[in-house]
Amino acid sequence: MKENFIKANKATNEIVIKFDIAIKRSILSIKKPLQNNDGIGKDEVIGIALALIVAAFIIFPGVRSFATTLMDNLDTWYSTTIKSKIFGTS
């Protein structure tokens, strides 16, 4: 009977040790990315600058011409359709 308790105790100790190791590994795997103190690198700064340059020279002028065309068409639509049909003078 005593031998069975000793075997059970050894088996339990091994399970507890394996469980403890698994918990420590999972905590370290979660903790490791949170301890990254690299900050912003030069590649990120160059990428942001490049995106702003592309936006300034290509996208913004196209948006400006689109907005101008849209406002001119809305003004014409309001003058010819809305003003004459809804607020028409008799």
C-alpha positions in Angstrom: 0.0 0.0 0.0 2.8 2.3 0.9 4.4 1.7 -2.5 1.2 2.7 -4.3 1.2 6.0 -2.4 4.8 6.6 -3.3 4.0 5.9 -7.0 0.9 8.1 -6.9 2.9 10.9 -5.2 5.6 10.7 -7.9 3.1 10.7 -10.7 1.3 13.7 -9.2 4.6 15.6 -8.8 5.4 15.0 -12.4 2.0 16.2 -13.5 2.3 19.3 -11.3 5.8 20.1 -12.7 4.7 19.7 -16.3 1.6 21.9 -15.6 3.8 24.5 -14.0 6.2 24.5 -16.9 3.3 24.8 -19.4 1.8 27.8 -17.4 5.2 29.5 -17.3 5.7 29.1 -21.0 2.3 30.5 -21.9 2.8 33.5 -19.6 6.2 34.1 -21.2 4.8 33.8 -24.7 2.1 36.4 -23.8 4.6 38.6 -22.0 7.3 38.7 -24.7 5.4 40.8 -27.3 4.4 43.3 -24.7 8.0 44.0 -23.7 8.9 45.1 -27.2 10.5 48.6 -26.8 11.7 49.0 -30.4 9.6 52.1 -31.1 9.2 53.4 -34.6 11.9 52.5 -37.0 13.2 54.3 -40.0 11.3 52.0 -42.4 8.0 53.1 -40.9 9.0 56.8 -41.1 10.0 56.4 -44.7 6.7 54.6 -45.5 4.6 57.3 -43.9 6.6 60.1 -45.7 6.2 58.3 -49.0 2.4 57.9 -48.5 2.1 61.6 -47.8 4.1 62.5 -50.9 1.9 60.3 -53.1 -1.2 61.8 -51.5 0.0 65.3 -52.0 0.9 65.0 -55.7 -1.6 62.5 -57.0 -4.7 62.1 -54.9 -5.3 65.6 -53.6 -5.4 67.4 -56.9 -7.9 64.8 -58.2 -10.1 65.3 -55.2 -10.0 69.0 -55.7 -11.1 68.8 -59.4 -13.8 66.2 -58.4 -15.1 68.5 -55.7 -15.2 71.5 -58.1 -17.0 69.5 -60.7 -19.5 68.2 -58.2 -20.3 71.6 -56.8 -20.8 73.1 -60.3 -23.1 70.3 -61.2 -25.1 70.6 -57.9 -25.4 74.3 -58.5 -26.8 73.7 -62.0 -29.1 71.0 -60.8 -30.5 73.2 -58.0 -31.0 76.1 -60.4 -32.7 74.1 -63.1 -34.6 71.4 -61.2 -35.3 72.3 -57.6 -35.7 76.1 -58.0 -38.0 75.9 -61.0 -40.1 72.9 -59.9 -40.4 73.3 -56.2 -39.9 77.0 -55.6 -41.1 78.2 -58.9 -42.7 81.6 -59.2 -46.0 82.1 -60.9 
